[in-house]
Amino acid sequence: MKRIWDVPSDVRTVHLCACSLEHAAEIGAALDEAQIVWWVKPPSAGVLSFLQREAQVFVDRARIEEATTIARRVLAPGGAG
């Protein structure tokens, strides 16, 4: 799973979606295949875990439309997985 420190300093990212870690991994693999920069903020742990139960996926702002299409395909019922 990629994290914020894996993003090149010249790339600005935006929020793509919130999903399970499993879906985040699937989306990430598809984003890698499309050569789109991405990273994941995993669900919170500890005392505040009730506030955030899903992984937050972020992508290169310049490629948000293409990334949205990929995420929708993965998250659609039946998935593309």
C-alpha positions as CSV (number, residue, x, y, z in Angstrom):
1,M,0.0,0.0,0.0
2,K,1.5,3.3,-1.0
3,R,1.6,6.2,1.5
4,I,2.0,10.0,1.2
5,W,5.8,9.8,1.3
6,D,5.7,7.7,-1.9
7,V,4.3,10.6,-3.9
8,P,6.8,12.8,-5.8
9,S,7.1,16.3,-4.4
10,D,6.0,17.9,-7.6
11,V,2.6,16.0,-7.7
12,R,-0.5,17.4,-6.0
13,T,-3.0,14.8,-5.0
14,V,-6.8,14.9,-4.4
15,H,-9.2,12.6,-2.7
16,L,-10.6,9.9,-5.0
17,C,-12.7,7.7,-2.7
18,A,-13.2,6.0,0.6
19,C,-13.3,2.2,0.6
20,S,-12.1,-1.0,2.3
21,L,-8.4,-1.7,2.3
22,E,-9.0,-4.6,0.0
23,H,-10.7,-2.4,-2.6
24,A,-7.9,0.3,-2.1
25,A,-5.4,-2.4,-3.0
26,E,-7.4,-3.3,-6.1
27,I,-7.8,0.3,-7.1
28,G,-4.1,0.9,-6.5
29,A,-3.1,-2.0,-8.8
30,A,-5.3,-0.6,-11.5
31,L,-3.9,2.9,-11.0
32,D,-0.3,1.5,-11.1
33,E,-1.2,-0.1,-14.4
34,A,-2.4,3.2,-15.7
35,Q,0.7,4.9,-14.3
36,I,-1.3,7.2,-12.1
37,V,0.3,8.4,-8.9
38,W,-1.7,7.4,-5.8
39,W,-1.5,6.8,-2.1
40,V,-3.8,5.6,0.7
41,K,-4.5,6.9,4.2
42,P,-5.5,3.7,6.1
43,P,-8.3,3.6,8.6
44,S,-7.6,5.2,12.0
45,A,-6.6,2.9,14.8
46,G,-6.9,3.2,18.5
47,V,-9.3,5.4,20.5
48,L,-10.7,7.3,17.5
49,S,-11.1,4.3,15.2
50,F,-14.9,4.8,15.2
51,L,-14.4,8.1,13.3
52,Q,-12.8,6.6,10.3
53,R,-13.4,3.0,9.2
54,E,-12.4,3.2,5.6
55,A,-9.2,3.7,3.7
56,Q,-9.0,7.1,1.9
57,V,-7.5,6.9,-1.6
58,F,-5.8,10.0,-3.1
59,V,-4.6,10.4,-6.7
60,D,-2.7,12.8,-8.9
61,R,-5.0,15.8,-9.3
62,A,-4.1,16.1,-13.1
63,R,-5.5,12.6,-13.7
64,I,-8.6,12.6,-11.4
65,E,-11.1,11.9,-14.2
66,E,-9.2,8.7,-15.4
67,A,-8.7,7.6,-11.8
68,T,-12.5,8.1,-11.0
69,T,-13.3,5.8,-14.0
70,I,-10.9,3.2,-12.6
71,A,-12.3,3.4,-9.1
72,R,-15.9,3.1,-10.3
73,R,-15.0,0.0,-12.3
74,V,-13.4,-1.7,-9.3
75,L,-16.1,-0.7,-6.9
76,A,-19.1,-1.6,-9.2
77,P,-21.1,-4.6,-8.1
78,G,-19.3,-7.6,-9.5
79,G,-16.1,-5.5,-9.7
80,A,-13.4,-5.7,-12.3
81,G,-11.0,-7.3,-9.9
